[in-house]
Amino acid sequence: MMQTGDRAWGAQSMTAPLREVLVKAPGPAFSRAFEDPATGFLRPVDLDRARREHDGLIGVLDRLGTTVHVLDAETDDPDLVYVFDPLLIADDGAIPLRPGKPNRAGEPDVLEAWTRARGIPTLGRIEAPGTLEGGDTFWLRPDLLCIGRSLRTNDAGARQLAEIVGGDARVFDLPYWKGPAELVHLLSVISPVADDVAVVYRPLLPVGLFALLADLGVRLVDVPDEEYETLGCNVLAVRPGVVVVAEGNDVTRRRLETAGCEVHAIPLGEVGGNGSGGVTCLTRPVLRS
């Protein structure tokens, strides 16, 4: 493994300074998303609005000092915009995942082509019968990976990822809740924002994860019921205590500020909320250090 100061990739953290990130701008496939009920989009897409919101996300990341790379690829899959899900970038290389949502099957190859072109080696990949989506993973510590077993991430996928990354990987079962149309990802219910602070939606938080957070002394910022549906729990830390959130989650924002965070709220109702993807879903960290 390269030393932190020398490496060009690696993001085994959710809160270390975000140096480089990959995004995918909404394009023609995103504009057609509502035409296919299987994608789960809530309404017909306003592409111009989605592009303005995505440009706003890039703008705030740029102002906060993050180098933003835009994926130059277009497929028939509208969910490619949510680049967090098909790939994980660990300190030793990239790990193409295997999303459980059928229309996303080709995404890992698209993102792996990008990482290979940048000289990032492939550390391993999730293979059938395993399924695993990035939204069911987060680093609680650089050597502690949390994996959610959900309707899109199965036991085989979780076991494969744990073996690839090595170290301490823990699996937590997520609730069925309302079924496949409104599944719960692990990052739907928790977002670390500093080493000792995490935003959580407590009613859906796995009890084992709650106990782990307590053992590690992590303070919890609670998302109210009315802001769970508007992605209040999906928070991107640009560095410890400096976060980007979806506009409109005012209670969560005030609670973050009370916890000492600097909060940047941006409109994401079309590019994010329409497809049920928050600010974390729209970004794939390439380098945190």
Buried (B, 14 or more C-beta within 10 A) or exposed (E): EEEEEEBEBBBBBBBBBBBBBBBBBBBEBBBBBBEEEEBBBEEEBBBEBBBEBBEBBBEBBEEBEBEBBEBEEBBEBBBBBBBBBBBBBBBBBBBBBBBBBEBBBEBBEBBBEBBEEEEBEEBBBBEEEBBBBBBBBBBBBBEBBBBBBBBBBBEBBBBBBBEBBEEEBBBBBBEEEEEEEEBBBBBBBBBBBBBBBBBBBEEBBBEEBBEBBEEEEBEBBBBEEEBBEBBBBBBBBBBBBBBBBBBBBEEBBEBBEEBEBEBBBBBBBBBBBBBBBBBBBBBBBBBBB
